[in-house]
Amino acid sequence: MRSQSVSAGESPSQISISQSANHKQSPISNSSVVTPKRESGGFALLDSLVRHGVEYIFGYPGGAILPIYDDLYKVEETGRIKHILVRHEQGASHAADGYARATGKVGVCFGTSGPGATNLVTGIATAYMDSIPMIVVTGQVPRASIGTDAFQETDIYGITLPIVKHSYVVRDPKDMARIVAEAFHIASTGRPGPVLIDVPKDVALEEFDYVPVEPGSVKLPGYRPTVKGNPRQINAAIQLIRESRRPLLYVGGGAIAANAHAEVKQLAELFNIPVTTTLMGIGAFDEHHPLSLGMLGMHGTAYANFAVTDCDLLICVGARFDDRVTGKLDEFASHAKVIHIDIDPAEVGKNRVPEVPIVGDVKNVLTDLLRRCQNSTNKTPPHQNQEWLNLINRWRQDYPLVVPHYPDSISPQEVIVEVGRQAPHAFYTTDVGQHQMWAAQFLKNGPRRWISSAGLGTMGFGVPAAMGVKVAFPDEEVICISGDASFQMCLQELGTLAQYGINVKTVILNNGWQGMVRQWQEAFYGERYSCSNMEVGMPDIEFLAKAYGIKGMVISNQDELEDKIAEMLAHNGPVIVNVKVTRDENCYPMVAPGKSNAQMIGLPKQQPKIAVEPVYCSHCHTENLPSHNFCSECGTKL
């Protein structure tokens, strides 16, 4: 919602409220002018959330936060906001996270003091590692009891300091509206992240003369993220791109956060640059595009990892040179010059010192870069990178991603491919493990339709995150890809799915193991499978789903796969599908710890090939077989 400026000398008690066409009116805002009104701190919190466009809160009540929930009861009756009752606070934080990733808005979750607040910690850390905008509201013991080890008191402010972008403890209810406005501004600007607001019980109860603070009206002098790139650095980047013969775009979650999908595509097509993405960057570039190389890194495509090893220019867009991407850091793109574009100056040069650092919003920087290229008279030859693209295409042919087929079992890759075929435009959430990597390899995702815990790698993320996505987009297909071990981390959220009829489809790739743990134990720990088998104590997932009033299904053989996936998608309601897959399937390719990206294991075996030098057309530069006398593209004599 746009804010209205306050003219000099205007009384704070006569602040005008602007209403956008899409914003729901505040429960106390029936006129254009608001005068102070006696309200509680809890109401001030909720009214401020409504003014910031919050439609859904994911949470779980408890003693210290009950005053806020009492006010929520009254506000919810007006229809201005809806609360989703989760079964565990971790589910609330993941649902708010999934909502934020899918919409680009700020997700909101509630938890009470003590164990309620600490149960939120994993979800806060997940959002922090992946730079997801989120407001976390926790109840706290009364102000006079803070520091006395009161019942259900924990210092959640101190506990979460390393995993939030900013924190508040509300000491005076008069500060509530300002704090909420600041929290939304901080969470959603610059490098996004979670912000904690800790509310003592008596602050929520205390009444005061409440005057709203409108979104966008706060000014934080000490917080001014750099959003525009340095023109000199942008020109230097353009020069490097024009000189490069083997460029590569390495795109991360920053491009998603900045909504820079169109700009990434324009840059790639303008200079004919192949594009590889991180796990967080999936969806930032059309994976059906001929320039797409898919994901790079530990379980990335072979051709992406070979490309990053052999490129002469690496253009890093909103990524942070994470260890799962780089492998052995000193051999990562070791022959390349680096352009690094990121809004967070702390990330630029942290792991790899770039030749051209550009701090700024990814969308703004790329827009400026493209404008300068279009206005320049110095044009790059259209086929300058052709030999590079030809080499990458040969890698594609030699080292494709493989979908194994077994006569007596279903491979997990087959399941992913079939689900993706039948639901190509769905939102996909995942848990963490082998199934996550197979989903990253084989699903082709659009912008903001890939939702996965990347930095923290949080098992149990998938189902509650899918709840958040589905609540945001009730008319869209939302599918969670999970594993039998990850699913059990937050399975109590089936109760939330049942209560609200949240139509999420969950596909469990069930191999009876903690799959990625078993793979590492096989490869690096002498096949000593310590505490990784999940068969004993595994619930009957079909009956478990039915116990919650949800449709449960089992797929045990290949002949059932297509029809039962179709049945799952056609059902009007949440579904849990237990797919019994090959027990010992490993996720390849894989970069072993301490190895470079070019040293992958599990690549398909190659047959010896006779080297054939291609002939390039002098007119259109098309590659031709040496046996050709005329170019197959333009007909020029070779």
C-alpha positions in Angstrom: 0.0 0.0 0.0 1.3 3.5 -0.9 1.8 5.8 2.1 0.7 9.5 2.1 3.2 12.0 3.2 2.6 14.2 6.3 3.0 17.9 5.7 5.0 20.0 8.1 3.2 21.0 11.2 0.5 18.3 10.8 -0.6 16.7 14.0 0.3 13.0 14.4 -3.3 12.5 15.5 -4.6 13.6 12.0 -2.6 11.3 9.7 -4.4 10.5 6.5 -4.8 6.9 5.5 -4.5 6.0 1.8 -6.3 3.0 0.6 -5.1 1.0 -2.5 -7.5 -0.9 -4.7 -6.2 -4.2 -3.5 -5.7 -3.4 0.2 -8.4 -4.4 2.6 -9.5 -1.6 4.9 -8.3 -1.7 8.5 -10.9 -2.9 11.0 -10.8 0.6 12.6 -10.5 2.6 9.4 -13.9 3.6 8.1 -13.0 7.2 7.4 -10.1 9.0 5.8 -8.9 10.5 9.1 -7.9 8.6 12.2 -7.9 10.1 15.6 -6.3 8.4 18.6 -8.4 5.6 20.1 -7.9 3.6 23.2 -6.7 0.2 22.1 -4.5 -2.6 23.4 -1.0 -3.3 22.3 -2.3 -6.6 20.8 -4.8 -4.8 18.7 -2.2 -2.3 17.6 -0.1 -5.2 16.4 -2.9 -6.9 14.5 -4.2 -3.6 12.9 -0.6 -2.8 11.8 -0.3 -6.2 10.2 -3.6 -5.7 8.3 -2.4 -2.3 7.1 0.7 -4.0 5.7 -1.4 -6.3 3.6 -1.2 -9.4 5.8 -4.0 -11.7 5.0 -2.8 -14.9 6.7 -1.0 -15.7 10.0 0.3 -19.1 10.7 0.6 -19.8 14.4 -0.1 -21.7 17.6 -1.4 -20.0 20.8 0.0 -20.3 24.4 -0.1 -18.4 27.7 2.1 -15.4 27.0 0.6 -14.7 23.6 -3.1 -15.2 24.6 -3.8 -11.5 24.8 -2.9 -11.2 21.2 -5.0 -14.2 20.3 -7.9 -12.7 22.1 -7.6 -9.5 20.0 -7.1 -11.8 16.9 -10.5 -13.5 17.7 -12.2 -10.1 17.4 -10.3 -9.0 14.3 -10.7 -12.4 12.5 -14.5 -11.9 12.9 -14.3 -8.9 10.6 -12.7 -11.0 7.8 -9.7 -8.7 7.5 -7.2 -11.5 8.4 -7.2 -15.3 8.8 -5.2 -17.4 11.2 -4.1 -20.9 10.2 -3.7 -23.1 13.3 -0.7 -25.4 12.8 0.1 -28.4 15.0 3.7 -27.4 15.8 5.3 -23.9 15.8 8.0 -25.2 13.4 5.1 -25.8 10.9 4.1 -22.2 11.3 7.5 -20.8 10.5 7.9 -23.1 7.4 4.3 -22.2 6.2 5.1 -18.5 6.5 8.4 -19.2 4.7 6.6 -21.0 1.8 4.0 -18.3 1.6 6.8 -15.7 1.2 8.8 -17.6 -1.4 5.8 -18.2 -3.6 4.3 -14.7 -3.4 7.3 -12.5 -2.8 5.4 -10.9 0.1 6.4 -11.0 3.8 5.2 -14.2 5.6 4.0 -13.9 9.2 4.0 -16.5 12.0 3.1 -16.5 15.7 4.3 -18.5 18.7 4.1 -18.1 22.4 7.0 -17.7 24.8 9.4 -20.4 26.0 9.0 -23.7 24.1 6.7 -22.1 21.6 9.4 -19.5 20.7 12.2 -22.1 20.6 10.1 -24.3 18.3 10.2 -21.5 15.8 14.0 -21.4 15.7 14.6 -24.0 13.0 12.1 -22.2 10.7 13.7 -18.8 11.4 17.2 -20.2 10.6 15.8 -21.7 7.4 14.4 -18.4 6.3 17.6 -16.5 7.3 19.9 -18.9 5.4 17.8 -18.5 2.2 17.1 -14.7 2.6 13.3 -15.1 2.9 11.2 -12.1 4.2 9.4 -13.1 7.4 7.9 -11.5 10.5 8.0 -13.7 13.6 5.9 -12.6 16.5 6.5 -14.3 19.9 4.8 -13.8 23.2 6.9 -13.1 26.2 6.5 -13.1 30.0 5.4 -9.7 31.5 8.1 -7.0 31.6 8.5 -7.2 35.3 9.2 -11.0 35.1 11.8 -10.8 32.3 15.1 -12.1 33.6 13.6 -13.9 36.6 13.4 -17.4 35.0 9.6 -17.1 35.0 7.4 -19.9 33.8 8.0 -20.4 30.0 10.5 -17.6 29.8 13.3 -17.8 27.3 15.5 -15.1 25.9 14.3 -15.6 22.3 15.8 -12.2 21.4 19.2 -13.5 22.4 18.7 -17.0 21.1 17.9 -15.8 17.6 20.4 -12.9 17.2 22.6 -14.9 14.8 19.7 -16.0 12.6 17.6 -12.9 12.1 18.0 -9.7 10.1 16.8 -7.6 13.0 15.0 -8.1 16.4 12.7 -6.1 18.6 11.4 -6.5 22.2 8.4 -4.2 22.5 8.7 -2.4 25.9 6.0 0.2 25.3 2.7 -0.4 23.4 3.0 3.1 21.9 6.0 1.8 19.9 4.1 -1.2 18.4 2.9 0.4 15.1 6.3 1.9 14.4 8.1 -1.3 15.2 5.8 -3.3 12.8 6.3 -0.8 10.0 10.1 -0.9 10.5 10.0 -4.7 10.7 8.2 -5.0 7.3 10.6 -2.5 5.8 13.7 -4.3 7.0 12.4 -7.8 6.2 11.5 -6.9 2.6 14.2 -4.5 1.4 17.9 -5.0 0.7 18.8 -8.6 1.2 15.5 -10.0 2.6 15.3 -11.9 5.9 13.3 -12.7 9.0 12.6 -10.1 11.7 11.6 -11.0 15.3 9.1 -9.0 17.3 9.0 -10.2 21.0 5.9 -8.9 22.8 5.6 -9.2 26.6 2.2 -10.2 27.8 1.4 -7.0 29.7 2.4 -4.9 26.6 -0.2 -6.8 24.6 -2.8 -6.1 27.3 -2.0 -2.5 28.0 -4.3 0.1 26.5 -3.0 3.4 25.1 -3.9 6.1 22.6 -3.3 4.2 19.3 -2.4 6.1 16.1 -1.5 3.9 13.1 1.8 4.1 11.2 1.3 3.5 7.5 3.5 1.3 5.4 6.4 3.1 3.8 6.3 6.0 6.2 9.2 5.0 8.5 12.7 6.3 7.9 15.7 4.4 9.2 18.8 6.6 8.7 21.2 3.9 9.5 19.6 1.4 7.1 20.1 2.3 3.4 20.7 -0.7 1.2 22.5 0.1 -2.1 20.1 -0.6 -4.9 21.8 1.0 -7.9 25.0 -0.4 -9.3 28.1 1.7 -9.8 28.1 2.9 -13.5 31.8 2.5 -13.8 31.7 -1.1 -12.6 28.7 -1.9 -14.9 30.7 -0.6 -17.9 33.7 -2.7 -16.8 31.4 -5.7 -16.7 30.1 -5.0 -20.2 33.7 -4.8 -21.4 34.5 -8.2 -19.9 31.4 -9.8 -21.4 32.2 -8.4 -24.9 35.8 -9.8 -24.6 34.8 -13.3 -23.4 34.7 -16.4 -25.6 33.5 -18.8 -22.9 31.1 -16.8 -20.6 28.7 -18.4 -18.1 25.9 -16.9 -16.1 25.7 -18.3 -12.6 22.4 -17.3 -11.1 21.2 -17.6 -7.5 18.3 -16.8 -5.3 19.0 -13.1 -5.4 17.6 -13.1 -9.0 14.4 -14.7 -7.6 14.1 -12.2 -4.7 14.6 -9.3 -7.1 12.1 -10.7 -9.7 14.9 -10.3 -12.3 13.8 -13.3 -14.4 13.2 -11.3 -17.5 16.4 -9.4 -17.2 18.4 -12.6 -16.8 16.9 -14.0 -20.0 17.5 -10.8 -21.9 21.2 -10.8 -20.9 21.6 -14.5 -21.8 20.0 -14.1 -25.2 21.8 -10.8 -26.0 25.2 -12.3 -25.6 24.3 -15.9 -26.2 25.5 -16.9 -22.7 24.6 -20.3 -21.2 22.9 -20.2 -17.8 23.4 -22.4 -14.8 21.5 -21.9 -11.5 22.0 -22.7 -7.8 19.4 -24.7 -5.9 17.9 -21.4 -4.7 18.1 -20.0 -8.3 16.0 -22.7 -9.9 13.2 -21.0 -11.9 15.1 -17.8 -12.5 15.7 -19.0 -16.0 13.5 -21.1 -18.3 14.9 -24.6 -18.0 13.4 -25.5 -21.4 15.5 -22.8 -23.0 18.4 -24.0 -25.2 20.9 -21.9 -23.1 19.8 -23.5 -19.8 22.3 -25.9 -18.2 20.2 -26.7 -15.1 21.6 -26.7 -11.7 25.4 -26.8 -10.9 27.2 -28.0 -7.8 27.3 -31.2 -5.8 24.4 -32.9 -7.6 24.2 -30.5 -10.6 24.3 -31.6 -14.2 27.7 -32.7 -15.5 27.6 -30.2 -18.4 27.0 -27.3 -15.9 29.9 -28.4 -13.8 32.2 -28.8 -16.8 31.1 -25.4 -18.0 31.9 -23.7 -14.8 35.3 -25.4 -14.7 36.2 -24.3 -18.3 34.6 -20.9 -18.6 36.7 -17.8 -19.0 34.1 -15.4 -17.5 31.7 -16.2 -14.7 28.9 -13.7 -14.2 27.5 -14.4 -10.7 24.0 -12.9 -10.3 22.6 -13.0 -6.8 24.5 -16.0 -5.6 27.1 -16.4 -2.8 29.6 -19.1 -3.9 28.2 -21.6 -1.5 30.3 -24.7 -0.7 27.7 -27.0 -2.2 28.1 -25.1 -5.5 31.8 -24.6 -5.6 33.2 -27.9 -4.4 37.0 -27.3 -3.9 36.9 -23.5 -3.9 40.4 -22.8 -5.3 39.5 -24.9 -8.4 36.1 -23.4 -8.9 36.1 -21.4 -12.2 39.8 -21.2 -11.7 40.5 -20.0 -15.3 37.7 -17.4 -15.2 37.4 -13.7 -14.5 34.5 -13.0 -12.2 31.7 -10.4 -12.2 29.7 -10.6 -9.0 26.4 -8.8 -8.7 24.7 -8.9 -5.3 22.7 -6.5 -3.1 24.7 -7.6 0.0 28.2 -6.1 0.1 29.2 -8.7 2.7 28.8 -11.5 0.1 30.9 -9.8 -2.6 34.4 -11.1 -2.2 33.6 -13.2 0.8 34.5 -16.6 -0.8 35.9 -15.5 -4.2 37.4 -12.1 -5.0 35.8 -10.8 -8.2 37.5 -8.8 -10.9 34.3 -6.6 -11.2 32.2 -6.3 -8.0 28.8 -4.7 -8.4 26.7 -4.0 -5.3 23.1 -3.3 -6.0 19.6 -4.8 -6.6 20.0 -7.5 -9.2 17.1 -6.2 -11.3 18.3 -2.6 -11.2 21.9 -3.6 -12.1 20.9 -5.8 -15.0 18.4 -3.3 -16.3 21.1 -0.6 -16.3 23.6 -3.0 -17.9 21.2 -4.0 -20.7 20.3 -0.3 -21.4 24.0 0.6 -21.8 24.5 -2.4 -24.1 21.5 -1.4 -26.3 22.6 2.2 -26.5 26.2 1.2 -27.4 27.4 1.2 -31.0 29.9 -1.5 -30.1 28.0 -4.7 -30.8 29.2 -8.2 -30.0 29.4 -10.6 -33.0 26.4 -12.9 -32.7 28.5 -16.1 -33.1 31.4 -15.1 -30.8 30.5 -17.9 -28.3 29.5 -20.6 -30.9 32.5 -22.9 -30.3 31.8 -22.7 -26.6 28.1 -23.6 -27.1 29.1 -26.4 -29.4 31.4 -27.8 -26.7 28.6 -27.6 -24.0 26.2 -29.3 -26.4 28.6 -32.2 -26.8 28.8 -32.5 -23.0 25.0 -32.6 -22.9 25.0 -35.5 -25.3 27.9 -37.3 -23.6 26.7 -36.8 -20.0 22.9 -36.6 -19.8 20.9 -37.0 -16.7 19.8 -40.6 -16.6 16.4 -42.0 -15.6 17.0 -45.7 -14.8 14.3 -48.3 -15.5 14.2 -51.5 -13.5 12.1 -54.6 -14.2 11.0 -55.2 -10.6 10.9 -51.8 -9.0 10.2 -48.1 -9.6 13.2 -45.8 -9.8 12.7 -42.5 -7.9 13.7 -40.6 -11.0 10.8 -42.1 -12.9 8.4 -40.9 -10.2 9.7 -37.3 -10.4 9.6 -37.3 -14.2 6.0 -38.7 -14.3 4.7 -36.1 -11.7 6.4 -33.3 -13.6 4.9 -34.5 -16.9 1.4 -34.5 -15.5 1.7 -31.3 -13.5 4.2 -29.2 -15.4 3.1 -25.8 -14.0 2.6 -26.7 -10.4 4.2 -25.1 -7.4 6.7 -27.7 -6.0 8.0 -27.8 -2.5 10.5 -30.4 -1.2 12.0 -31.7 1.9 15.7 -32.4 2.0 17.7 -35.4 0.8 18.0 -37.5 -2.3 14.4 -36.7 -3.4 15.2 -33.0 -3.3 18.2 -33.4 -5.6 16.3 -35.6 -8.0 13.4 -33.1 -8.1 16.0 -30.3 -8.7 17.5 -32.3 -11.6 14.3 -33.4 -13.4 11.5 -30.9 -12.7 11.3 -27.9 -14.9 10.2 -25.0 -12.8 8.9 -21.5 -13.4 9.7 -18.4 -11.3 8.8 -18.8 -7.6 7.4 -22.3 -8.3 10.4 -24.1 -6.8 10.4 -23.9 -3.0 13.1 -25.8 -1.1 15.3 -25.4 1.9 18.7 -24.8 0.5 21.1 -23.2 2.9 20.0 -24.9 6.1 18.8 -28.1 4.5 15.8 -28.6 6.8 14.1 -31.9 6.8 10.3 -31.5 7.5 10.2 -28.3 5.5 8.1 -29.6 2.6 4.6 -30.2 3.8 4.2 -27.0 6.0 5.8 -24.9 3.2 3.3 -26.4 0.7 0.5 -25.3 3.1 1.7 -21.7 2.9 1.9 -21.8 -0.8 -1.6 -23.3 -1.2 -3.1 -20.8 1.2 -1.6 -18.1 -1.0 -2.7 -19.7 -4.3 -5.8 -21.8 -3.6 -6.5 -22.3 -7.3 -3.0 -23.5 -8.2 -1.7 -27.1 -8.1 0.8 -27.4 -5.1 2.8 -30.6 -4.8 5.3 -31.6 -2.1 8.1 -34.0 -3.0 9.2 -35.7 0.2 11.1 -38.7 1.5 10.0 -41.3 4.1 12.4 -39.9 6.7 11.8 -36.2 6.0 8.0 -36.6 6.0 8.0 -37.9 9.5 9.7 -34.7 10.8 6.5 -32.6 10.5 3.8 -35.2 9.7 1.5 -33.7 12.4 0.7 -30.9 9.9 -1.6 -33.4 8.3 -4.0 -32.2 10.9 -3.7 -28.6 9.6 -4.3 -29.9 6.0 -7.4 -31.8 7.2 -8.8 -28.9 9.3 -8.7 -26.3 6.6 -9.0 -28.7 3.6 -5.7 -27.4 2.2 -5.5 -29.2 -1.1 -1.8 -30.1 -1.1 -0.6 -33.3 -2.8 2.4 -35.0 -1.1 4.4 -37.6 -3.0 6.7 -39.7 -0.7 9.7 -41.4 -2.3 9.9 -44.3 0.2 13.1 -46.3 0.1 13.1 -47.2 3.8 16.2 -45.1 4.5 17.5 -41.7 5.3 18.5 -41.8 1.6 21.3 -39.2 1.4 22.8 -40.4 4.7 22.8 -44.0 3.4 24.4 -42.8 0.1 27.2 -41.1 2.0 27.7 -44.1 4.3 28.0 -46.3 1.3 30.5 -44.0 -0.5 32.6 -42.5 2.3 32.1 -44.6 5.4 32.8 -48.2 4.3 29.1 -49.2 3.9 28.6 -48.9 7.7 25.0 -48.0 7.8 24.8 -46.5 11.3 21.3 -45.4 12.3 20.1 -44.6 8.8 17.5 -47.4 8.2 13.9 -46.3 8.8 12.0 -49.5 8.2 11.4 -50.5 11.8 8.8 -48.1 13.2 7.8 -46.9 9.7 4.0 -46.0 9.9 1.6 -47.3 7.3 1.3 -44.0 5.5 -2.0 -44.9 3.8 -3.6 -45.6 7.1 -1.9 -42.6 8.8 -3.4 -40.3 6.2 -6.9 -41.9 6.7 -6.5 -41.4 10.4 -6.3 -37.7 9.7 -9.2 -37.8 7.3 -7.0 -37.4 4.3 -6.9 -39.6 1.2 -3.9 -42.0 1.3 -2.5 -44.0 -1.6 0.2 -46.5 -2.3 2.1 -47.1 -5.5 4.1 -50.4 -5.5 4.8 -51.2 -9.1 5.5 -49.4 -12.4 2.2 -50.3 -14.0 0.3 -48.2 -11.4 2.4 -45.1 -11.6 0.8 -43.1 -14.4 -2.8 -43.8 -13.4 -2.4 -43.2 -9.7 -0.5 -40.0 -10.2 -3.4 -38.9 -12.3 -5.9 -40.0 -9.6 -3.9 -38.0 -7.0 -4.0 -34.9 -9.1 -7.8 -35.3 -9.8 -8.8 -35.6 -6.2 -10.3 -32.5 -4.7 -8.5 -32.5 -1.4 -5.2 -33.3 0.2 -3.6 -36.6 -0.8 -0.6 -38.5 0.6 1.0 -40.9 -1.9 3.4 -43.5 -0.6 5.6 -44.6 -3.6 7.8 -47.6 -2.8 10.9 -47.0 -4.9 14.2 -48.8 -5.5 15.8 -49.1 -2.1 19.5 -48.5 -3.0 19.3 -46.0 -5.8 22.0 -43.2 -5.5 21.7 -39.6 -6.6 24.2 -38.9 -9.4 26.2 -37.1 -10.6 27.9 -36.2 -7.4 30.9 -34.0 -6.5 32.6 -35.7 -3.5 33.7 -33.6 -0.6 37.0 -31.8 -1.2 36.9 -32.5 -5.0 36.5 -30.0 -7.8 33.3 -29.7 -9.8 35.0 -31.5 -12.7 35.7 -34.6 -10.6 32.2 -36.0 -10.4 31.4 -39.6 -9.6 28.5 -41.6 -11.1 28.7 -40.2 -14.6 27.4 -42.5 -17.4 30.2 -44.6 -18.9 31.3 -43.3 -22.3 32.1 -45.4 -25.3 35.4 -44.6 -27.1 34.7 -42.1 -29.8 36.8 -41.2 -32.9 37.6 -37.6 -32.8 36.0 -35.7 -35.6 36.9 -32.1 -36.2 33.9 -30.1 -37.4 34.0 -27.6 -40.2 32.5 -24.1 -39.5 30.8 -22.1 -42.2 32.6 -18.9 -43.0 29.3 -17.1 -43.6 27.0 -18.2 -40.7 29.4 -20.1 -38.5 27.2 -23.2 -38.3 29.0 -26.4 -37.3 29.1 -29.0 -40.2 30.4 -32.5 -40.5 33.8 -32.7 -42.4 32.1 -34.8 -45.1 29.8 -31.9 -46.0 30.6 -29.8 -49.1 28.0 -27.1 -48.4 26.7 -25.6 -45.2 23.5 -27.3 -44.0 22.2 -23.9 -42.7 22.8 -21.4 -45.4 24.2 -23.4 -48.3 27.6 -21.6 -48.5 30.4 -23.7 -50.0 32.6 -25.0 -47.3 
